[in-house]
Amino acid sequence: MKVQSIMSGLKKKHPGEKEYLQAVQEVLETIEDVYNQHPEFEQAKIVERLVEPDRIFKFRVTWVDDKKRVQNNIGYRVQFNSALGPYKGGLRFHPAVNESMLKFLGFEQIFKNSLTNLPLGGAKGGADFDPTGKSDAEIMRFCQAFMYELWRNIGADLDSPAGDVGVGGREIGYLYGAYKKLAREHSTGALTGKSYGWGGSLIRPEATGFGAMYYVERMVKQNKDKMEGKKIALSGFGNVAWGAATKAVELGAKVVAISGPDGVCEIKNGITKEMIDYMLEMRASNRNKVEDMAVKFPKDAKFTAKAKSWSVKCDIACPSAFQNEMSEEDANMLMKNGVKYVAEISNMGCQPGAIAAFQAKGIPFAPGKAVNAGGVATSGLEICQNAGHINWTAEEVDAKLHKIMNDIFDMCVEYGKEKGGKINYVKGANIAGFMRVAKAMMAQGII
């Protein structure tokens, strides 16, 4: 495999799709040596097939707001690769959503899902709809209009979307209600992230954050260190940051920062249970303002407008809001302030310059496709429960999630070992995820 030759061809086919091309190049550069040990992969053009989506659906979503005005948005579903199982990946509602973003996220999802060892393919979808400031009725009407266009292309054994940025339990409920009406069947596996009581799994909302902290805990222990007392900076304040904060406190760490589009809240003495609970109210308000935390808890949280979590001194930094949210400048600030570990919880949360800066200084860095795999893993467990008409307890789901994250970490260490004993977690995650998909593609022939 000649990475530059493949990338040159992709750039001609997909001009201007920066995030998608960035994700592909990172993977190809880290798997190149292993790939070249398998001439059968080259003969079957595994990489050339893997980097292009199976299909992309793009559609208009028309709905009516509370003022009786007709609104138009664009919806997408990128079904990327189904070698391991039905397509699986979240739906994102955000004004920045476009085809290139979803192709990048769908490509990353292939490897993330592979790492779980569950039978899940890779996909992603969403719309350029902004839920901020919308009423429940407006969000319901949008979700219904979105599903009207998508429903024929999803299903438990075909493609099972979940939530993502801008899509939580409320949105999944509205989407599933529309799906059930249109499909005329109660196929709970058609969507995951459902509420408990009608097909949802316990701890699914917090699973991405829980899984991330399990991974971070192993990374810290790998370096003969411990989680107790570590100061953690998180970005965002949605379900992912909420779950991460909950588990971090349980593991003895202190969450000292959360952020939003408006700025950062520094919580010098560590986030409390009451503050963690309030994060759910902040998410449900549709205001999208982290300043609300400082207003609610003025003695505990200090708000700084237009600042990031990376301005707060911490031991562990976890981007957990959006892609490319941490720049090289942010990375340098963190290292100046003594950061010891960095783990992406958001997909590709760090820009290439930031990753290179951490790796150059020997700061253990773990990629989102491994760290945040707990969300899709628990979605897979939700599908299992739906298929078997069973309901595992929260403790049972958490135990299975913990094992999956431990297994993912072990695979990253196995494939990421470098000279001198250092672990390249990015390389480990990419190779481990790729090998499982590549072998499945080989076994299924040229299709």
C-alpha positions in Angstrom: 0.0 0.0 0.0 1.3 3.4 -1.0 -0.5 5.9 1.4 0.3 9.0 -0.6 -0.9 7.5 -3.8 -4.2 6.5 -2.2 -4.6 9.9 -0.5 -3.9 11.7 -3.8 -6.7 9.8 -5.5 -9.1 10.4 -2.6 -8.3 14.2 -2.7 -9.3 14.3 -6.3 -12.5 12.4 -5.7 -13.4 14.3 -2.5 -12.0 17.8 -2.8 -12.3 20.0 0.2 -13.5 17.3 2.6 -10.8 18.0 5.1 -12.1 16.1 8.2 -12.8 12.9 6.2 -9.4 13.0 4.4 -7.7 13.7 7.7 -9.3 10.6 9.4 -8.5 8.4 6.4 -4.8 9.5 6.3 -4.3 8.9 10.1 -5.6 5.4 9.8 -3.7 4.5 6.6 -0.4 5.8 8.0 -0.7 3.7 11.2 -1.8 0.4 9.5 0.6 0.6 6.6 3.3 -1.7 7.9 0.8 -4.4 9.0 -1.2 -4.1 5.8 2.0 -4.7 3.7 2.5 -8.0 5.5 -0.7 -9.2 3.9 -0.4 -9.3 0.1 -3.9 -10.8 -0.1 -5.2 -7.4 1.2 -3.5 -5.6 -1.6 -4.8 -8.0 -4.2 -8.4 -7.6 -2.9 -8.0 -3.8 -2.7 -9.2 -3.8 0.9 -8.1 -0.3 1.6 -9.5 1.2 -1.6 -12.9 -0.4 -0.8 -12.8 0.4 2.9 -12.3 4.2 2.5 -15.4 4.7 0.3 -18.9 4.5 1.9 -21.2 1.7 0.7 -23.9 4.4 0.1 -25.0 7.8 1.2 -28.6 9.0 1.6 -29.2 12.8 1.4 -32.7 14.2 1.8 -34.7 17.3 2.4 -36.4 17.6 5.8 -39.3 20.0 5.8 -41.2 20.9 9.0 -43.2 23.7 10.5 -42.1 25.7 13.5 -44.2 27.1 16.4 -44.8 30.3 14.5 -46.3 28.3 11.5 -43.3 29.0 9.4 -42.1 26.3 7.0 -38.4 25.3 7.6 -36.1 23.3 5.5 -33.0 21.3 6.6 -30.8 18.7 5.0 -30.6 15.1 6.4 -28.1 12.4 5.8 -27.3 8.8 6.5 -23.9 7.5 5.5 -23.8 3.7 5.5 -20.1 3.0 5.4 -19.2 -0.6 5.9 -21.2 -3.7 6.9 -18.6 -6.4 6.9 -19.0 -7.1 10.6 -22.8 -6.7 10.9 -25.7 -4.3 10.4 -24.7 -0.6 10.1 -24.4 1.1 13.5 -23.7 4.8 14.3 -25.3 7.9 15.8 -27.4 10.7 14.4 -26.1 14.2 15.0 -28.3 17.3 14.9 -26.1 20.4 14.6 -26.0 23.4 12.3 -22.4 22.4 11.2 -23.4 18.9 10.0 -22.6 18.2 6.4 -21.7 15.2 4.2 -18.0 15.5 4.8 -18.4 15.5 8.6 -20.6 12.5 8.5 -18.2 10.6 6.2 -15.4 11.2 8.6 -17.5 10.1 11.6 -18.8 7.1 9.7 -15.3 6.0 8.8 -14.2 6.3 12.4 -17.2 4.3 13.5 -16.1 1.3 11.5 -13.0 0.9 13.6 -14.7 1.9 16.9 -17.4 -0.8 16.4 -14.8 -3.3 15.3 -12.9 -2.8 18.6 -16.0 -3.8 20.6 -15.9 -7.3 19.1 -19.6 -7.1 18.6 -21.3 -7.7 15.2 -21.7 -4.1 14.2 -20.9 -2.3 10.9 -20.1 1.4 10.7 -22.4 4.3 9.8 -23.3 7.9 10.8 -26.1 10.3 10.0 -27.8 13.5 11.1 -29.0 16.9 9.9 -28.0 20.5 9.9 -30.8 21.2 12.4 -30.0 23.2 15.5 -32.0 22.1 18.6 -30.8 25.1 20.6 -33.7 27.3 21.6 -36.3 25.0 20.0 -39.5 23.9 21.8 -40.3 20.2 22.5 -43.0 20.5 19.9 -40.6 21.8 17.2 -38.1 19.1 18.0 -40.8 16.5 17.8 -42.0 17.8 14.4 -38.5 17.9 13.0 -37.8 14.3 14.2 -41.0 13.1 12.6 -40.1 14.7 9.3 -36.6 13.4 9.5 -37.7 9.8 10.1 -40.3 10.1 7.3 -37.4 10.2 4.9 -35.1 7.7 6.6 -37.3 4.9 7.9 -37.2 2.5 4.9 -33.4 2.4 5.1 -33.0 1.4 8.8 -34.0 -1.7 10.9 -32.6 -4.0 13.5 -30.8 -6.2 10.9 -30.1 -3.4 8.5 -29.0 -0.2 10.2 -29.6 0.8 13.8 -29.0 4.5 14.5 -28.4 5.9 18.0 -28.0 9.4 19.5 -25.1 11.7 19.2 -24.6 15.5 19.5 -28.0 17.1 19.7 -29.8 13.8 19.8 -30.6 12.4 23.3 -33.3 10.3 24.8 -36.1 12.8 23.9 -35.1 12.9 20.3 -34.7 9.1 20.1 -38.2 8.8 21.5 -39.7 11.0 18.9 -37.7 9.3 16.1 -38.8 5.9 17.2 -42.4 6.9 17.6 -42.4 8.0 13.9 -40.5 4.9 12.8 -43.0 2.6 14.5 -45.9 4.5 12.9 -44.4 4.3 9.4 -43.0 0.8 9.6 -46.2 -0.6 11.3 -44.1 -2.7 13.6 -42.6 -2.5 17.1 -39.0 -3.3 16.1 -37.1 -1.8 19.1 -33.7 -2.7 17.6 -34.3 -0.2 14.8 -32.9 2.5 17.1 -30.8 2.5 20.3 -30.6 4.9 23.1 -34.3 4.4 23.9 -35.7 5.1 27.3 -35.7 2.2 29.8 -39.2 0.6 29.9 -39.8 0.4 26.2 -36.7 -1.2 24.8 -33.9 0.9 26.3 -31.0 -0.4 28.3 -30.0 0.7 31.8 -26.9 3.0 31.9 -27.0 3.6 28.1 -27.1 7.5 28.5 -24.0 7.5 30.6 -22.2 4.6 28.9 -19.9 6.6 26.6 -18.6 8.5 29.6 -18.4 5.5 31.8 -16.5 3.5 29.2 -14.1 6.4 28.7 -13.2 6.6 32.3 -12.7 2.8 32.4 -10.2 3.2 29.5 -8.5 6.2 31.2 -8.2 4.3 34.4 -6.4 1.5 32.6 -4.1 4.0 30.8 -3.2 5.6 34.1 -2.5 2.2 35.7 -0.4 1.2 32.6 1.9 4.1 33.6 2.1 2.8 37.2 -0.1 5.7 38.4 -3.6 5.9 40.0 -6.8 7.8 39.4 -7.4 8.8 43.0 -7.0 12.6 43.3 -6.4 13.2 39.6 -7.8 16.5 38.3 -9.8 16.0 35.1 -10.9 18.7 32.6 -13.8 17.8 30.3 -15.3 19.8 27.4 -19.0 20.0 26.9 -21.8 19.3 29.5 -24.1 16.9 27.6 -24.6 13.2 28.2 -21.0 12.2 27.4 -19.5 14.7 29.9 -22.2 13.9 32.4 -21.4 10.2 32.3 -17.6 10.8 32.4 -18.0 13.1 35.4 -20.2 10.6 37.2 -17.7 7.8 36.8 -14.6 9.9 37.3 -15.9 10.9 40.8 -16.8 7.3 41.5 -13.2 6.4 40.7 -11.8 9.0 43.1 -10.9 11.7 40.6 -11.9 15.4 40.6 -13.6 17.0 37.6 -12.3 20.6 37.7 -13.7 21.9 34.4 -16.6 21.6 32.0 -17.3 23.9 29.0 -19.8 25.0 26.5 -20.0 27.3 23.4 -20.1 30.3 25.7 -17.0 29.5 27.8 -15.7 27.4 30.6 -16.7 26.7 34.2 -13.8 26.0 36.5 -14.7 23.9 39.6 -11.6 24.2 41.7 -12.7 21.8 44.4 -14.1 19.2 42.0 -17.6 18.7 40.7 -20.3 17.5 43.2 -23.2 15.1 42.8 -25.6 18.0 42.8 -23.7 19.7 40.0 -23.5 16.5 38.0 -27.3 16.1 38.4 -27.8 19.8 37.2 -25.9 19.0 34.0 -28.9 17.0 32.9 -31.2 20.0 33.5 -28.7 22.2 31.5 -28.8 19.7 28.6 -32.6 19.6 28.6 -33.0 23.4 28.7 -31.8 23.8 25.1 -30.0 27.0 26.2 -26.6 25.4 25.5 -24.9 27.7 28.1 -22.4 26.3 30.6 -22.6 29.6 32.5 -25.9 28.3 34.0 -23.7 26.1 36.2 -22.0 29.1 37.7 -25.3 30.9 38.2 -26.7 27.9 40.0 -23.6 27.2 42.1 -21.8 30.6 42.4 -19.6 29.5 45.3 -18.3 26.4 43.6 -18.0 27.3 39.9 -16.3 30.2 38.2 -17.4 31.0 34.7 -15.0 32.6 32.1 -16.5 33.6 28.8 -15.0 32.4 25.5 -12.4 30.3 27.3 -11.9 26.6 27.0 -11.5 23.8 29.5 -7.8 23.5 28.5 -7.1 26.8 30.2 -7.7 25.1 33.6 -4.8 23.2 35.2 -5.4 19.5 35.2 -3.8 16.1 35.2 -6.1 14.5 32.6 -7.7 16.3 29.7 -10.6 14.7 27.9 -12.1 16.5 24.8 -15.7 15.3 24.9 -17.8 17.7 22.9 -16.9 18.0 19.2 -14.3 17.1 16.6 -11.1 19.1 16.2 -11.9 21.0 19.4 -8.4 21.0 20.8 -5.7 22.9 18.9 -1.9 22.6 19.1 -2.0 25.9 21.0 -4.4 24.3 23.5 -2.1 21.3 23.8 0.9 23.4 24.5 -1.1 25.3 27.2 -2.1 22.0 28.8 1.5 20.7 28.8 2.8 23.9 30.3 0.2 23.4 33.1 1.4 19.9 33.7 -1.1 17.6 32.0 -0.1 13.9 32.3 -2.7 12.1 30.2 -5.0 13.0 27.3 -7.9 10.9 26.1 -10.3 11.9 23.4 -13.9 11.1 24.2 -15.2 13.0 21.2 -14.4 11.6 17.8 -11.2 13.1 16.6 -11.4 15.7 19.4 -7.8 16.8 18.8 -6.4 18.5 15.8 -3.3 16.7 14.2 -0.9 19.3 15.6 -2.2 18.7 19.1 -1.8 14.9 18.9 1.7 15.4 17.5 2.6 17.7 20.3 1.5 15.3 23.0 3.2 12.3 21.4 6.5 14.3 20.9 6.6 15.0 24.6 5.7 11.5 25.6 2.3 12.4 27.0 0.1 9.2 26.8 -2.6 10.0 24.2 -5.6 7.8 23.4 -7.9 8.3 20.4 -11.7 8.6 20.5 -12.4 5.5 18.5 -11.1 3.5 21.4 -11.9 5.7 24.4 -15.6 6.4 23.5 -16.4 2.9 22.2 -18.5 2.3 25.4 -21.5 4.1 23.9 -21.8 1.9 20.8 -20.8 -1.2 22.9 -23.8 -0.6 25.2 -26.0 0.1 22.1 -25.0 -3.4 21.0 -25.9 -4.7 24.4 -29.3 -2.9 24.0 -29.9 -4.7 20.7 -29.0 -8.0 22.3 -31.6 -7.3 25.1 -34.2 -6.3 22.5 -33.6 -9.5 20.5 -33.8 -11.8 23.5 -36.7 -9.9 25.2 -34.6 -9.5 28.4 -33.6 -6.7 30.7 -30.2 -6.8 32.3 -29.7 -5.0 35.6 -27.6 -1.8 35.6 -24.9 -3.8 37.4 -24.9 -6.5 34.7 -24.7 -3.9 31.9 -21.9 -2.0 33.6 -19.9 -5.3 34.2 -20.2 -6.1 30.5 -19.2 -2.6 29.5 -16.3 -2.7 31.8 -15.0 -5.9 30.3 -15.4 -4.6 26.8 -13.4 -1.5 27.6 -10.7 -3.6 29.3 -10.5 -5.8 26.2 -10.3 -2.7 23.9 -7.5 -1.3 26.0 -5.6 -4.7 25.9 -5.9 -4.7 22.1 -4.6 -1.2 21.9 -1.6 -2.2 24.0 -1.0 -5.4 22.0 -0.9 -3.6 18.6 0.5 -0.3 19.8 3.7 -1.5 21.5 6.8 0.4 20.2 10.5 0.3 20.9 11.4 1.2 24.4 8.2 -0.1 25.8 6.0 2.9 24.9 2.4 2.4 23.8 1.1 4.2 20.7 -2.6 4.0 21.5 -3.6 5.6 18.2 -1.7 2.9 16.2 -2.9 0.2 18.5 -6.6 1.1 18.0 -6.3 1.5 14.3 -4.6 -1.8 13.7 -6.8 -3.8 16.0 -9.9 -2.3 14.5 -8.7 -2.7 10.9 -7.6 -6.3 11.1 -11.0 -7.6 12.2 -12.8 -5.7 9.4 -10.2 -6.7 6.7 -10.5 -10.4 7.6 -14.3 -10.2 7.4 -14.1 -8.5 4.0 -11.7 -11.1 2.7 -13.9 -13.9 3.8 -17.0 -12.4 2.1 -15.5 -12.0 -1.3 -15.3 -9.1 -3.7 -18.7 -7.4 -3.4 
